[in-house]
Amino acid sequence: MTTLADLAELVRAPAALSVPGDVIAGAAAASALSPRTPALAGASVLLYWAGMAANDWADRRLDAEERPERPIPSGRVSPAAAVGLAAGLTAAGVGLAAAVGGRRAAALAVPLAATIWGYDLLAKNTAAGPAVMAACRGLDVLLGASGGRMTRALPAAATVAAHTWTVTELSRREVTGADATLPMRTLVGTALVAASAAVAAPRRVGVLPAVLAGWYAARYGAAQAEVVRDPSAGRVRAAVGAGITGLPALQGALTARAGAGLLGVAVAAAAPLGRRLARKVSPT
Protein backbone atom coordinates (compact mmCIF):
# COMPACT_ATOMS: atom_id res chain seq x y z
CA MET A 1 0.00 0.00 0.00
CA THR A 2 1.35 3.41 -0.96
CA THR A 3 1.97 5.70 2.03
CA LEU A 4 2.37 9.46 2.29
CA ALA A 5 6.08 8.86 2.96
CA ASP A 6 6.33 7.02 -0.36
CA LEU A 7 4.67 9.92 -2.19
CA ALA A 8 6.90 12.42 -0.37
CA GLU A 9 9.92 10.47 -1.59
CA LEU A 10 8.50 10.30 -5.12
CA VAL A 11 8.07 14.09 -5.41
CA ARG A 12 11.26 14.88 -3.40
CA ALA A 13 9.08 16.84 -0.98
CA PRO A 14 11.87 18.61 0.98
CA ALA A 15 13.46 19.87 -2.25
CA ALA A 16 10.36 21.99 -2.77
CA LEU A 17 11.83 24.38 -0.19
CA SER A 18 14.08 25.53 -3.03
CA VAL A 19 11.09 26.55 -5.16
CA PRO A 20 9.16 29.45 -3.53
CA GLY A 21 12.29 31.59 -3.63
CA ASP A 22 12.10 31.64 -7.43
CA VAL A 23 8.72 33.34 -7.37
CA ILE A 24 9.66 35.68 -4.50
CA ALA A 25 12.91 36.77 -6.16
CA GLY A 26 11.06 37.41 -9.41
CA ALA A 27 8.30 39.37 -7.69
CA ALA A 28 10.81 41.46 -5.74
CA ALA A 29 12.81 42.28 -8.87
CA ALA A 30 9.66 43.30 -10.75
CA SER A 31 8.26 45.32 -7.81
CA ALA A 32 5.33 42.89 -7.81
CA LEU A 33 5.38 41.56 -4.25
CA SER A 34 1.74 41.32 -3.15
CA PRO A 35 -0.69 39.07 -1.24
CA ARG A 36 -0.91 36.88 -4.32
CA THR A 37 2.83 36.08 -4.26
CA PRO A 38 2.49 33.19 -1.73
CA ALA A 39 -0.24 31.62 -3.86
CA LEU A 40 1.94 31.84 -6.96
CA ALA A 41 4.74 30.22 -4.96
CA GLY A 42 2.30 27.45 -4.06
CA ALA A 43 1.49 26.95 -7.73
CA SER A 44 5.21 26.73 -8.42
CA VAL A 45 5.65 24.04 -5.77
CA LEU A 46 2.80 21.99 -7.27
CA LEU A 47 4.46 22.16 -10.70
CA TYR A 48 7.82 21.17 -9.17
CA TRP A 49 6.30 18.11 -7.49
CA ALA A 50 4.57 17.25 -10.76
CA GLY A 51 7.93 17.32 -12.50
CA MET A 52 9.50 15.02 -9.93
CA ALA A 53 6.68 12.45 -10.24
CA ALA A 54 6.81 12.64 -14.04
CA ASN A 55 10.60 12.24 -13.89
CA ASP A 56 10.40 8.97 -11.98
CA TRP A 57 7.56 7.69 -14.18
CA ALA A 58 9.63 8.42 -17.31
CA ASP A 59 12.75 6.81 -15.77
CA ARG A 60 11.01 3.79 -14.24
CA ARG A 61 12.74 1.20 -16.46
CA LEU A 62 16.19 2.79 -16.09
CA ASP A 63 15.69 3.17 -12.34
CA ALA A 64 14.89 -0.55 -12.09
CA GLU A 65 18.55 -1.12 -13.01
CA GLU A 66 20.31 1.90 -11.53
CA ARG A 67 18.12 2.96 -8.56
CA PRO A 68 15.91 0.05 -7.58
CA GLU A 69 15.28 1.64 -4.18
CA ARG A 70 13.17 4.44 -5.68
CA PRO A 71 9.38 4.28 -5.06
CA ILE A 72 8.33 2.97 -8.50
CA PRO A 73 10.88 0.18 -9.12
CA SER A 74 10.64 -0.92 -5.49
CA GLY A 75 6.88 -1.40 -5.97
CA ARG A 76 5.82 1.15 -3.34
CA VAL A 77 4.18 3.42 -5.96
CA SER A 78 2.65 2.07 -9.16
CA PRO A 79 3.57 3.71 -12.51
CA ALA A 80 -0.09 4.58 -13.09
CA ALA A 81 -0.32 6.31 -9.72
CA ALA A 82 2.87 8.27 -10.40
CA VAL A 83 1.82 9.57 -13.80
CA GLY A 84 -1.68 10.27 -12.51
CA LEU A 85 -0.24 12.27 -9.62
CA ALA A 86 2.02 14.17 -12.02
CA ALA A 87 -0.92 15.08 -14.26
CA GLY A 88 -3.09 16.12 -11.31
CA LEU A 89 -0.37 18.28 -9.77
CA THR A 90 0.25 19.92 -13.15
CA ALA A 91 -3.41 20.80 -13.57
CA ALA A 92 -3.58 22.10 -9.99
CA GLY A 93 -0.43 24.23 -10.42
CA VAL A 94 -1.53 25.82 -13.68
CA GLY A 95 -5.05 26.32 -12.37
CA LEU A 96 -3.88 27.99 -9.17
CA ALA A 97 -1.51 30.29 -11.06
CA ALA A 98 -4.30 31.34 -13.42
CA ALA A 99 -6.79 31.81 -10.58
CA VAL A 100 -4.57 34.16 -8.57
CA GLY A 101 -2.51 35.76 -11.32
CA GLY A 102 -4.89 35.95 -14.26
CA ARG A 103 -3.87 35.76 -17.88
CA ARG A 104 -0.32 37.02 -17.37
CA ALA A 105 0.44 34.30 -14.84
CA ALA A 106 -1.29 31.65 -16.95
CA ALA A 107 0.78 32.75 -19.94
CA LEU A 108 3.88 31.75 -17.97
CA ALA A 109 2.51 28.74 -16.06
CA VAL A 110 1.43 26.91 -19.21
CA PRO A 111 4.83 27.05 -20.97
CA LEU A 112 6.50 26.30 -17.63
CA ALA A 113 4.44 23.12 -17.27
CA ALA A 114 5.13 22.20 -20.90
CA THR A 115 8.87 22.73 -20.41
CA ILE A 116 8.86 20.55 -17.29
CA TRP A 117 7.16 17.68 -19.13
CA GLY A 118 9.35 18.28 -22.17
CA TYR A 119 12.42 17.87 -20.01
CA ASP A 120 11.20 14.68 -18.36
CA LEU A 121 9.92 12.98 -21.52
CA LEU A 122 12.20 14.27 -24.27
CA ALA A 123 15.18 16.43 -23.37
CA LYS A 124 16.62 15.00 -20.17
CA ASN A 125 19.02 12.54 -21.75
CA THR A 126 20.00 14.76 -24.66
CA ALA A 127 22.57 17.53 -24.96
CA ALA A 128 19.75 20.03 -24.52
CA GLY A 129 18.82 18.67 -21.08
CA PRO A 130 20.64 21.23 -18.89
CA ALA A 131 19.38 24.14 -21.02
CA VAL A 132 15.78 22.94 -20.82
CA MET A 133 15.95 22.48 -17.06
CA ALA A 134 17.55 25.92 -16.73
CA ALA A 135 14.64 27.33 -18.74
CA CYS A 136 12.20 25.77 -16.26
CA ARG A 137 13.70 27.66 -13.32
CA GLY A 138 14.03 30.87 -15.32
CA LEU A 139 10.33 30.72 -16.21
CA ASP A 140 9.56 30.03 -12.57
CA VAL A 141 11.26 33.30 -11.57
CA LEU A 142 9.29 35.15 -14.26
CA LEU A 143 6.06 33.61 -12.95
CA GLY A 144 6.63 35.57 -9.77
CA ALA A 145 7.24 38.71 -11.80
CA SER A 146 4.05 38.32 -13.84
CA GLY A 147 2.22 41.00 -11.88
CA GLY A 148 4.86 43.65 -12.50
CA ARG A 149 7.53 44.74 -14.96
CA MET A 150 8.92 41.39 -16.01
CA THR A 151 11.90 42.84 -17.86
CA ARG A 152 13.30 43.92 -14.49
CA ALA A 153 13.27 40.27 -13.37
CA LEU A 154 15.24 38.98 -16.36
CA PRO A 155 18.65 39.25 -14.59
CA ALA A 156 17.32 37.28 -11.60
CA ALA A 157 15.79 34.68 -13.93
CA ALA A 158 19.09 34.34 -15.80
CA THR A 159 21.02 33.94 -12.54
CA VAL A 160 18.76 31.17 -11.21
CA ALA A 161 18.79 29.51 -14.65
CA ALA A 162 22.61 29.53 -14.71
CA HIS A 163 22.74 27.95 -11.26
CA THR A 164 20.27 25.29 -12.40
CA TRP A 165 22.44 24.57 -15.41
CA THR A 166 25.40 23.69 -13.14
CA VAL A 167 23.27 21.41 -10.93
CA THR A 168 21.78 19.63 -13.94
CA GLU A 169 25.20 19.10 -15.52
CA LEU A 170 26.39 17.46 -12.31
CA SER A 171 23.22 15.39 -11.90
CA ARG A 172 23.86 13.67 -15.22
CA ARG A 173 26.89 12.00 -13.57
CA GLU A 174 25.43 11.16 -10.16
CA VAL A 175 25.18 7.45 -11.01
CA THR A 176 28.43 6.93 -12.91
CA GLY A 177 30.66 9.55 -11.33
CA ALA A 178 32.51 12.25 -13.28
CA ASP A 179 35.96 13.30 -14.32
CA ALA A 180 37.54 16.25 -12.54
CA THR A 181 36.95 18.69 -15.39
CA LEU A 182 33.15 18.73 -14.94
CA PRO A 183 33.13 19.98 -11.32
CA MET A 184 35.86 22.45 -12.19
CA ARG A 185 33.63 23.93 -14.89
CA THR A 186 30.56 24.02 -12.67
CA LEU A 187 32.63 25.54 -9.86
CA VAL A 188 33.62 28.41 -12.12
CA GLY A 189 29.97 28.77 -13.09
CA THR A 190 28.94 28.91 -9.43
CA ALA A 191 31.48 31.67 -8.75
CA LEU A 192 30.08 33.70 -11.65
CA VAL A 193 26.50 33.12 -10.48
CA ALA A 194 27.33 34.27 -6.96
CA ALA A 195 29.16 37.32 -8.29
CA SER A 196 26.22 38.27 -10.49
CA ALA A 197 23.91 38.20 -7.47
CA ALA A 198 26.23 40.31 -5.35
CA VAL A 199 28.29 42.65 -7.47
CA ALA A 200 25.42 44.31 -9.30
CA ALA A 201 23.56 45.18 -6.08
CA PRO A 202 22.63 48.86 -5.74
CA ARG A 203 24.57 50.68 -3.02
CA ARG A 204 21.37 51.43 -1.08
CA VAL A 205 20.76 47.76 -0.23
CA GLY A 206 24.09 47.38 1.59
CA VAL A 207 26.16 44.21 1.88
CA LEU A 208 23.35 41.72 2.55
CA PRO A 209 23.16 40.42 -1.06
CA ALA A 210 26.93 39.82 -1.02
CA VAL A 211 26.72 38.01 2.34
CA LEU A 212 23.93 35.68 1.16
CA ALA A 213 25.60 35.10 -2.21
CA GLY A 214 28.83 34.28 -0.40
CA TRP A 215 26.99 31.81 1.82
CA TYR A 216 25.53 30.13 -1.27
CA ALA A 217 28.92 29.98 -2.99
CA ALA A 218 30.68 28.62 0.08
CA ARG A 219 28.24 25.74 0.66
CA TYR A 220 27.69 24.69 -2.93
CA GLY A 221 31.27 25.46 -3.94
CA ALA A 222 32.71 23.33 -1.13
CA ALA A 223 30.67 20.33 -2.28
CA GLN A 224 31.93 20.77 -5.84
CA ALA A 225 35.53 21.13 -4.64
CA GLU A 226 35.10 17.71 -3.01
CA VAL A 227 34.05 16.32 -6.39
CA VAL A 228 37.20 17.76 -7.98
CA ARG A 229 39.21 15.85 -5.36
CA ASP A 230 37.10 12.68 -5.57
CA PRO A 231 34.76 12.57 -8.61
CA SER A 232 32.95 9.43 -7.44
CA ALA A 233 29.19 9.01 -7.82
CA GLY A 234 28.60 9.55 -4.12
CA ARG A 235 30.45 12.88 -4.12
CA VAL A 236 28.59 13.99 -7.24
CA ARG A 237 25.23 13.20 -5.61
CA ALA A 238 26.28 15.16 -2.53
CA ALA A 239 27.16 18.16 -4.72
CA VAL A 240 23.82 17.94 -6.51
CA GLY A 241 22.06 17.88 -3.15
CA ALA A 242 24.10 20.90 -2.01
CA GLY A 243 23.10 22.71 -5.18
CA ILE A 244 19.41 22.03 -4.57
CA THR A 245 19.35 22.81 -0.86
CA GLY A 246 21.68 25.80 -1.28
CA LEU A 247 19.55 27.56 -3.89
CA PRO A 248 17.45 29.49 -1.31
CA ALA A 249 20.57 31.39 -0.23
CA LEU A 250 21.04 32.56 -3.82
CA GLN A 251 17.34 33.42 -4.13
CA GLY A 252 17.63 35.33 -0.86
CA ALA A 253 20.54 37.33 -2.27
CA LEU A 254 18.50 38.20 -5.37
CA THR A 255 15.51 39.19 -3.23
CA ALA A 256 17.69 41.38 -1.01
CA ARG A 257 19.31 42.92 -4.09
CA ALA A 258 15.85 44.10 -5.13
CA GLY A 259 15.50 45.97 -1.86
CA ALA A 260 13.57 43.38 0.20
CA GLY A 261 16.30 42.58 2.72
CA LEU A 262 14.26 40.96 5.49
CA LEU A 263 12.33 38.87 2.99
CA GLY A 264 15.63 37.84 1.43
CA VAL A 265 16.85 36.59 4.80
CA ALA A 266 13.60 34.65 5.26
CA VAL A 267 14.00 33.03 1.84
CA ALA A 268 17.62 32.11 2.57
CA ALA A 269 16.58 30.52 5.88
CA ALA A 270 15.08 27.66 3.86
CA ALA A 271 18.61 26.53 2.97
CA PRO A 272 19.61 25.02 6.36
CA LEU A 273 16.08 23.66 6.85
CA GLY A 274 16.30 21.95 3.46
CA ARG A 275 19.63 20.39 4.40
CA ARG A 276 18.18 18.93 7.59
CA LEU A 277 15.15 17.50 5.78
CA ALA A 278 17.39 16.10 3.06
CA ARG A 279 18.86 13.73 5.64
CA LYS A 280 15.44 12.08 5.85
CA VAL A 281 14.27 12.28 2.21
CA SER A 282 16.82 12.56 -0.60
CA PRO A 283 16.38 15.69 -2.74
CA THR A 284 17.97 13.97 -5.77
Secondary structure as GFF3:
##gff-version 3
##sequence-region A 1 284
A	DSSP	alpha_helix	4	10	.	.	.	ID=ss1
A	DSSP	three_ten_helix	13	18	.	.	.	ID=ss2
A	DSSP	alpha_helix	20	29	.	.	.	ID=ss3
A	DSSP	alpha_helix	37	58	.	.	.	ID=ss4
A	DSSP	alpha_helix	60	66	.	.	.	ID=ss5
A	DSSP	alpha_helix	79	118	.	.	.	ID=ss6
A	DSSP	pi_helix	119	123	.	.	.	ID=ss7
A	DSSP	alpha_helix	129	144	.	.	.	ID=ss8
A	DSSP	three_ten_helix	145	147	.	.	.	ID=ss9
A	DSSP	three_ten_helix	150	153	.	.	.	ID=ss10
A	DSSP	alpha_helix	154	171	.	.	.	ID=ss11
A	DSSP	alpha_helix	181	199	.	.	.	ID=ss12
A	DSSP	three_ten_helix	203	205	.	.	.	ID=ss13
A	DSSP	alpha_helix	208	229	.	.	.	ID=ss14
A	DSSP	alpha_helix	233	257	.	.	.	ID=ss15
A	DSSP	alpha_helix	261	268	.	.	.	ID=ss16
A	DSSP	alpha_helix	270	278	.	.	.	ID=ss17
###
